[in-house]
Amino acid sequence: MFWKIVGALIVIWLAFTVLGFVVKGLFWLAVIGGVLFVGTAAYGAIKGKNDPKRLRP
């Protein structure tokens, strides 16, 4: 469940970032989307490291 939420947020932030770069007047949206994308990815990496359900190599 955790990874579904993190994955959905990453997709949403990535879409905001792309939309912000495509529409030149919405550059602020690209900046916010990029910051949120990196933050969500970092949060997922930190929290997911201790996930007991994660498959171990």
C-alpha positions as CSV (number, residue, x, y, z in Angstrom):
1,M,0.0,0.0,0.0
2,F,2.8,2.4,0.9
3,W,4.5,1.9,-2.5
4,K,1.3,2.5,-4.4
5,I,0.9,5.9,-2.7
6,V,4.5,6.9,-3.2
7,G,4.4,5.7,-6.8
8,A,1.2,7.7,-7.5
9,L,2.6,10.8,-6.0
10,I,5.8,10.5,-8.0
11,V,3.7,10.2,-11.2
12,I,1.7,13.2,-10.3
13,W,4.7,15.4,-9.5
14,L,6.4,14.3,-12.7
15,A,3.3,15.3,-14.7
16,F,3.3,18.7,-13.0
17,T,6.9,19.2,-13.8
18,V,6.5,18.3,-17.5
19,L,3.4,20.5,-17.7
20,G,5.3,23.4,-16.1
21,F,8.1,23.1,-18.7
22,V,5.7,22.7,-21.6
23,V,3.6,25.8,-20.7
24,K,6.2,28.6,-20.4
25,G,3.9,30.7,-18.2
26,L,3.8,27.9,-15.6
27,F,7.5,27.6,-14.9
28,W,6.7,27.8,-11.2
29,L,4.7,24.6,-11.5
30,A,7.8,22.9,-12.9
31,V,9.9,24.0,-10.0
32,I,7.3,22.9,-7.4
33,G,6.7,19.6,-9.2
34,G,10.5,19.0,-9.3
35,V,10.9,19.7,-5.7
36,L,8.0,17.5,-4.7
37,F,9.2,14.7,-7.0
38,V,12.6,14.6,-5.4
39,G,11.2,14.9,-1.9
40,T,8.7,12.0,-2.4
41,A,11.4,9.8,-4.0
42,A,13.7,10.5,-1.0
43,Y,11.0,9.8,1.5
44,G,10.1,6.6,-0.3
45,A,13.7,5.5,-0.3
46,I,14.2,6.2,3.4
47,K,11.0,4.7,4.6
48,G,11.1,1.7,2.2
49,K,14.6,0.7,3.3
50,N,13.1,-0.6,6.6
51,D,10.0,-2.2,5.0
52,P,9.9,-5.8,6.2
53,K,7.7,-6.8,3.2
54,R,10.3,-5.7,0.7
55,L,12.0,-8.6,-1.1
56,R,15.6,-9.0,-0.1
57,P,18.2,-9.9,-2.8
